[in-house]
Amino acid sequence: MRSTADIPTFNLKAVVRETGLKPDTLRAWERRYGLPHPDRSGGGHRLYSQRDVETLKWLVARQEEGLSISRAAELWQRHLASGEDPLSLPVYRASDAARLPPVTGEEVSELRKAWVSACMAYDEPRAEAILSQAFALYQTESVLVDILQRGLSEIGDAWYAGGSTPQQEHFASELADRRLESLLLSTPPPTRKGRILIVCPPGEQHTFPPLLLTLFLRRRGWHVAYLGANVPLQDLERAFTGSGADLVIAPVQTLPSAAHLPAIAELLETQGIPLAYGGRIVSLVPELRQALPGHFLGDSLSESPAMVEALLSGGATSRAAKKPTPLYRKAREAFDSQREAILAEVVAGMGGKILPDALNEANHSFAAEIRAALVLGDMSFLGSDIAWVEGLINNRGMKSELLRQYLQIFSRAIARQLGDNGRPILDWFQRALAG
């Protein structure tokens, strides 16, 4: 049943009076952009509904903000394609966010800066308005990568530097994920043969990269299913069984997440399904690729779809990785059995020198990194993470010399609790402390 707002009531003269637009302009917009959508009377005259009038007012308002009519019409269609009613969204005003900069080649960075600022202020209407403007000006993939992905990275870096809170990071991630999910809903049905599963290993909480890759692949016609964040291994095993997948992709952003890839590869091997991976940690530590099973998809998410297509067209097969030595397997088993005792000794040894929450966070994350390096068979994979521990301590009001003391206490706890079985870990601590 049509609502009263959709019933054609107004003639052309009434619409001109209501909107201030000339008849020639109305006809041109209808012809070029399909907006609005007037009905016809029995005599062939245009009849407009209240919604048509509101649509025209919305387009005029966007022009007053600096958009061309073609950009405004494109923005309207983007909202509809995302399942949003443009008339129900918060109105973008110059007072809500800075006006768009002139065309100087710096527009994307300025929009990203404005979006990050809005997220840090928990200003959802402003953040959404900035994104809507960006999508009207640039290609979808450019906005997703250059504004959302890089913006989230900047907010994450600010958290590391003590300049933002976890709540601000979560707020921004929620907005970005929601925008991606709306775009995913509007993707067309698959046109290519082959099915792809995208999975987040246990502990992997970063949802934006896998959602973004899902969107990129669906827009290229692939049948892609995204299984969500932090999926336990037993659930992955059930998902793989009888899935008919031609490829499984596991984006990994942290070393502990990457350490689950060998177990995932074993599950897939029984199904004859190849594995591919990518993510921040693999780009930061290229040597990891020798220790991980499967196919590396490149350093950039924008490049990954082409890599996926090459794998599927060439008949992807499983690729084995270097196995950890017996020495590392023993060290990992010993570390697992004595982990709580080690961390308790570190807490006692620090003697209140670090705030309890910061110390617990550092202990939990550092222990997870150590175990991941043991699983993957090379403690040198921790090389990029000592700076992370230092940042965690220093950027919460701690003195820089605490890092060395923290590492020394951790090393002594490993030696006492693990003995000779802890040799790979102790060798790494010795190198780190000597540096």
C-alpha positions in Angstrom: 0.0 0.0 0.0 1.4 3.4 -1.0 1.9 6.0 1.7 0.4 9.4 1.3 3.9 10.8 0.7 4.1 8.7 -2.4 0.8 9.7 -3.9 1.2 12.1 -7.0 -0.5 15.3 -6.0 1.4 18.4 -7.1 1.6 19.7 -10.6 4.7 21.3 -12.1 3.8 24.9 -11.1 3.3 23.9 -7.5 6.7 22.1 -7.4 8.4 25.2 -8.9 6.9 27.4 -6.3 7.8 24.9 -3.5 11.5 24.3 -4.5 12.5 27.4 -6.4 13.7 25.3 -9.3 12.9 26.3 -12.9 10.8 23.9 -15.0 13.7 23.4 -17.4 16.0 22.4 -14.5 13.4 19.9 -13.2 13.1 18.3 -16.7 16.9 18.2 -17.1 17.4 16.5 -13.7 14.7 13.9 -14.5 16.2 13.2 -17.9 19.9 13.0 -16.9 19.8 11.6 -13.4 16.3 9.9 -13.1 15.4 12.2 -10.2 12.7 12.7 -9.2 10.2 10.2 -10.6 6.9 12.0 -11.4 3.8 10.2 -12.6 1.7 11.5 -15.5 -1.9 12.6 -15.5 -4.4 11.4 -18.1 -3.4 14.4 -20.2 0.3 13.6 -20.0 1.2 16.3 -17.5 3.7 15.6 -14.7 2.4 14.9 -11.2 4.8 15.0 -8.3 4.4 13.3 -4.8 5.4 14.9 -1.5 8.5 12.5 -1.6 9.4 13.9 -5.0 9.3 17.4 -3.5 11.5 16.4 -0.5 13.9 14.7 -2.9 14.3 17.9 -4.9 14.9 19.9 -1.7 17.5 17.3 -0.6 19.4 17.7 -3.9 19.2 21.5 -3.7 20.6 21.3 -0.1 23.6 19.2 -1.3 24.3 21.8 -4.0 24.3 24.5 -1.4 27.0 22.5 0.5 29.2 22.5 -2.6 28.3 19.4 -4.5 27.5 19.4 -8.2 24.1 18.1 -9.1 25.7 15.0 -10.7 27.6 14.3 -7.4 24.4 14.9 -5.4 22.4 12.5 -7.6 25.2 9.9 -7.3 25.2 10.3 -3.5 21.4 9.8 -3.4 21.7 6.6 -5.4 24.6 5.3 -3.2 22.4 5.7 -0.1 19.6 3.8 -1.8 22.0 1.0 -2.9 23.2 0.7 0.7 19.6 0.2 1.9 19.4 3.7 3.4 16.7 6.3 2.9 18.6 9.6 2.2 15.7 11.6 3.6 16.0 9.8 7.0 19.7 10.3 7.4 21.3 13.1 9.4 21.6 16.3 7.4 25.2 17.3 6.5 25.9 20.9 7.2 29.0 23.0 7.1 28.8 23.4 10.8 28.9 19.6 11.3 32.2 19.2 9.4 34.6 21.2 7.3 33.5 21.9 3.8 35.1 19.9 1.1 38.6 21.2 0.2 39.3 22.4 -3.3 40.6 19.9 -5.9 44.3 20.0 -5.0 45.2 16.3 -4.8 45.0 16.4 -1.0 41.3 15.8 -0.7 41.4 12.2 0.4 43.9 12.9 3.2 41.8 15.9 4.4 38.6 13.8 4.5 40.4 11.0 6.3 41.7 13.5 8.9 38.1 14.9 9.3 36.7 11.4 9.7 39.3 10.4 12.3 38.6 13.6 14.2 34.8 12.9 14.2 35.4 9.3 15.4 37.7 10.5 18.2 34.9 12.9 19.3 32.2 10.1 19.1 30.4 12.3 16.6 28.5 9.7 14.6 26.4 12.1 12.4 29.5 14.1 11.4 31.5 10.9 10.7 28.7 9.5 8.5 28.2 12.8 6.7 31.9 12.9 5.8 31.8 9.4 4.5 28.7 10.1 2.4 30.5 13.1 0.9 33.6 11.0 0.2 31.6 8.2 -1.5 30.0 10.9 -3.7 33.4 12.2 -4.8 35.6 9.1 -5.1 35.4 5.5 -6.2 34.1 3.1 -3.6 37.3 1.2 -3.2 39.4 4.3 -2.9 37.2 5.6 0.0 37.3 2.2 1.7 41.1 1.9 1.5 42.3 5.5 1.7 39.8 6.8 4.3 38.4 3.9 6.3 41.3 1.4 6.3 44.0 4.0 6.8 41.9 6.0 9.2 41.4 2.9 11.4 45.1 2.3 11.3 45.8 5.9 12.4 43.4 5.5 15.3 45.1 2.3 16.3 48.5 4.0 16.1 47.1 6.7 18.4 46.1 4.1 20.9 49.6 2.7 20.9 51.0 6.2 21.5 48.6 6.8 24.3 46.6 9.3 22.3 43.3 7.4 22.1 41.3 4.9 24.1 40.1 1.4 23.2 36.5 2.9 23.2 37.4 5.3 20.5 39.0 2.6 18.4 35.9 0.4 18.9 33.6 3.3 18.0 35.4 3.9 14.7 35.6 0.2 13.9 31.9 -0.2 14.4 31.1 2.7 12.0 33.5 1.3 9.4 32.1 -2.2 9.7 28.6 -1.0 9.5 29.3 0.9 6.3 31.0 -2.2 4.8 28.1 -4.4 5.8 25.6 -2.1 4.0 27.8 -2.2 0.9 27.9 -6.0 1.1 24.1 -6.2 1.1 24.0 -4.4 -2.2 26.5 -6.7 -4.0 25.1 -8.6 -7.0 24.8 -12.4 -7.1 28.0 -14.3 -7.9 28.8 -14.8 -11.6 32.0 -16.9 -11.3 32.4 -20.5 -10.5 34.2 -21.3 -7.3 33.4 -20.7 -3.6 35.7 -18.8 -1.2 35.5 -18.8 2.6 37.1 -16.0 4.6 37.8 -16.9 8.2 39.3 -15.1 11.3 41.5 -17.5 13.3 40.9 -17.8 17.1 41.8 -14.6 18.8 41.6 -12.5 15.7 39.2 -9.6 16.5 40.0 -7.2 13.6 36.9 -7.5 11.3 37.5 -4.6 8.9 40.2 -6.3 6.7 38.2 -9.6 6.2 35.0 -7.7 5.5 36.8 -5.4 3.0 38.3 -8.4 1.2 34.9 -10.0 1.1 33.4 -6.9 -0.5 36.3 -6.6 -3.0 35.9 -10.2 -4.1 32.1 -10.1 -4.3 32.2 -7.0 -6.4 34.3 -9.1 -8.8 31.6 -11.8 -9.1 33.0 -14.4 -6.6 30.8 -16.4 -4.2 32.3 -15.4 -0.8 31.2 -16.4 2.7 32.7 -14.5 5.7 32.5 -16.6 8.9 33.2 -13.8 11.4 35.8 -12.8 14.0 37.6 -15.1 16.5 36.2 -18.4 15.3 37.3 -21.4 17.4 39.2 -24.2 15.7 36.4 -26.7 16.3 33.9 -24.4 14.7 36.2 -24.0 11.7 36.5 -27.7 11.3 32.7 -28.1 11.2 32.5 -25.2 8.7 35.1 -26.7 6.4 33.5 -30.1 6.3 31.4 -30.5 3.2 31.6 -26.7 2.5 32.6 -27.2 -1.2 35.0 -24.3 -0.8 37.7 -23.9 -3.5 39.8 -21.7 -1.3 40.0 -20.5 2.3 41.5 -17.1 3.2 42.6 -16.2 6.7 43.6 -12.6 7.2 45.9 -12.3 10.2 46.9 -9.0 11.9 48.9 -10.3 14.9 51.5 -13.0 15.5 49.2 -15.1 17.8 46.6 -15.1 15.0 49.2 -16.2 12.5 50.3 -19.0 14.8 46.9 -20.7 14.2 47.4 -21.0 10.5 49.3 -24.4 10.7 46.4 -25.9 12.6 43.9 -24.5 10.1 46.0 -25.9 7.2 45.8 -29.3 8.8 42.0 -29.2 9.0 41.9 -28.1 5.3 44.2 -30.8 4.1 41.7 -33.5 5.0 39.2 -31.6 2.8 41.6 -31.0 0.0 41.1 -27.2 0.3 44.0 -24.8 -0.2 44.7 -21.9 2.2 45.7 -18.3 1.5 46.6 -15.6 3.9 47.6 -12.0 4.3 47.6 -9.2 6.9 49.5 -6.7 8.9 51.9 -9.0 10.7 53.0 -10.8 7.6 53.8 -7.5 6.0 55.8 -6.3 9.0 57.7 -9.6 9.4 58.2 -11.0 5.8 60.2 -14.0 7.2 57.0 -15.3 8.6 56.0 -16.4 5.1 58.5 -19.3 5.3 56.9 -20.6 8.5 53.3 -20.3 7.4 51.4 -22.8 5.2 49.4 -21.6 2.2 49.7 -18.8 -0.3 50.6 -15.2 0.6 48.2 -12.7 -1.0 50.4 -9.7 -1.0 51.0 -6.6 1.2 48.0 -4.6 0.0 44.3 -5.6 0.3 43.8 -3.8 -3.0 46.1 -6.3 -4.7 44.6 -9.4 -3.0 41.7 -10.0 -5.4 44.0 -10.4 -8.4 46.1 -12.8 -6.4 43.0 -14.8 -5.5 41.9 -14.9 -9.1 45.3 -16.2 -10.2 45.2 -18.9 -7.5 41.8 -20.1 -8.5 42.4 -19.9 -12.3 45.6 -21.9 -11.9 44.1 -24.6 -9.7 45.4 -23.7 -6.2 47.0 -26.4 -4.2 48.1 -26.6 -0.6 51.6 -25.3 0.2 53.5 -26.7 3.2 55.6 -24.7 5.6 58.8 -25.3 7.5 58.1 -27.3 10.7 59.4 -26.2 14.1 62.4 -28.2 15.4 62.0 -30.6 18.4 63.8 -28.0 20.5 61.0 -25.5 19.8 58.3 -28.1 20.4 59.7 -28.9 23.8 60.0 -25.2 24.7 56.4 -24.6 23.7 55.1 -27.5 25.7 57.1 -26.4 28.8 55.9 -22.8 28.4 52.3 -23.9 28.2 52.6 -25.9 31.3 54.3 -23.2 33.4 52.8 -20.0 31.8 50.8 -19.0 34.9 53.7 -19.5 37.2 55.9 -17.4 35.0 53.5 -14.5 34.8 52.9 -14.6 38.6 56.6 -14.3 39.1 56.8 -11.3 36.8 54.0 -9.6 38.7 55.7 -10.2 42.0 59.1 -9.1 40.6 57.8 -5.8 39.2 56.7 -4.9 42.8 54.0 -2.3 41.9 56.3 -0.4 39.5 53.7 -0.6 36.8 50.0 0.0 37.2 48.2 -3.4 37.6 46.1 -3.0 34.4 49.0 -2.1 32.3 51.1 -4.9 33.7 48.4 -7.5 33.1 47.9 -6.3 29.6 51.6 -6.4 28.9 51.9 -9.9 30.4 49.0 -11.3 28.5 50.0 -9.9 25.2 53.7 -10.6 25.6 53.1 -14.3 26.7 50.8 -14.7 23.7 53.5 -13.4 21.4 56.2 -15.7 22.9 53.9 -18.8 22.5 53.1 -17.8 18.9 56.8 -17.5 18.0 57.4 -21.0 19.6 54.6 -22.5 17.6 56.0 -21.1 14.4 59.5 -22.2 15.3 61.5 -19.0 15.4 61.8 -16.6 18.3 63.2 -13.9 16.0 59.6 -13.3 14.9 59.3 -11.3 18.1 61.8 -8.7 16.8 59.1 -6.2 15.9 57.2 -6.6 19.1 59.7 -5.5 21.8 59.0 -1.9 20.6 55.3 -2.6 21.2 55.9 -3.7 24.8 58.0 -0.6 25.4 55.2 1.6 23.9 52.7 -0.1 26.1 54.7 0.7 29.2 56.1 4.2 28.3 52.9 5.6 26.8 51.0 5.0 30.0 53.2 7.3 32.2 55.9 4.8 32.9 59.7 5.4 32.8 61.5 4.0 29.8 64.1 2.1 31.9 61.3 -0.1 33.2 61.3 -2.1 29.9 64.8 -3.5 30.6 63.8 -4.3 34.1 60.6 -6.0 32.9 62.5 -8.1 30.4 65.1 -9.1 32.9 62.5 -10.3 35.4 60.6 -12.1 32.6 63.9 -13.8 31.5 64.7 -14.9 35.1 61.2 -16.3 35.5 61.6 -18.3 32.3 64.9 -19.7 33.4 63.6 -20.8 36.8 60.4 -22.3 35.6 61.6 -23.9 32.3 65.2 -24.7 32.8 66.9 -26.1 29.7 63.6 -26.5 28.0 63.4 -22.7 27.8 66.7 -22.3 25.8 65.1 -20.8 22.6 63.3 -18.2 24.7 66.3 -17.4 26.9 68.5 -17.0 23.8 66.1 -14.4 22.4 66.0 -12.5 25.8 69.8 -12.5 25.8 69.9 -10.9 22.4 67.1 -8.4 23.2 68.8 -7.3 26.4 72.2 -7.0 24.7 70.7 -4.7 22.1 
